[in-house]
Amino acid sequence: KQIITEWKKYLFEEKNKPSVKWIKPDFEREWEEEIEFQSNEKQVPEDVRNYLKKHFPNKEAWLKGVESGKAVEIPVKFDKTIRNTPDNKEALLGALSADSHDPAGPAKAKRVNDLFDKGGPIPMPIVLNASGGLWLIGGKTRLGTARYIHKIPAKVWMLGGEKGK
């Protein structure tokens, strides 16, 4: 009886997980919102700042260079750390609360949840594979919502790292 109950629960949860269409990010918008800022912000790890400055010194280099990235699926149970992203559901919800440093947090959460409810299209978060490990450039809310709210794999646009890895 317990096995049947667990199986029904599994089928129900799988059936109700949203299926979303992930699309390439808006690279121009990400330049304006994240890249210029992160290249110079002292709280961003040095390996990330150095990578951004070396490979993307200006908008033109960014727009050309991001095309060498690739779509990578990040499973819900991902064993690697992605720096600059919420580590759990509570951290995500805290970042999206009215008390967070981002006054648009609650509106951002609603906008992203609406995208997931409609099945997308959802711009992929951008992750940089720098010498110190993975770093989320943009898309905290999208990545966190996929992993911790909807419990589905997320597709990210992966930059950097060694070829073939």
HELIX and SHEET records of a PDB file:
HELIX    1   1 GLN A    2  ASN A   16  1                                  15    
HELIX    2   2 PHE A   27  GLU A   30  1                                   4    
HELIX    3   3 TRP A   31  ILE A   35  3                                   5    
HELIX    4   4 GLU A   36  ASN A   40  1                                   5    
HELIX    5   5 GLU A   46  HIS A   55  1                                  10    
HELIX    6   6 LYS A   59  GLY A   65  1                                   7    
HELIX    7   7 VAL A   66  SER A   68  5                                   3    
HELIX    8   8 LYS A   89  ALA A   95  1                                   7    
HELIX    9   9 GLY A  105  LYS A  118  1                                  14    
HELIX   10  10 LYS A  140  GLY A  144  1                                   5    
HELIX   11  11 THR A  145  ILE A  149  3                                   5    
SHEET    1   A 2 TRP A  22  ILE A  23  0                                        
SHEET    2   A 2 ILE A 122  PRO A 123  1                                        
SHEET    1   B 5 LYS A  70  ILE A  74  0                                        
SHEET    2   B 5 ALA A 154  GLY A 160 -1                                        
SHEET    3   B 5 ILE A 126  ALA A 130  1                                        
SHEET    4   B 5 GLY A 133  GLY A 138 -1                                        
SHEET    5   B 5 ILE A  82  ARG A  83  1                                        
END                                                                             
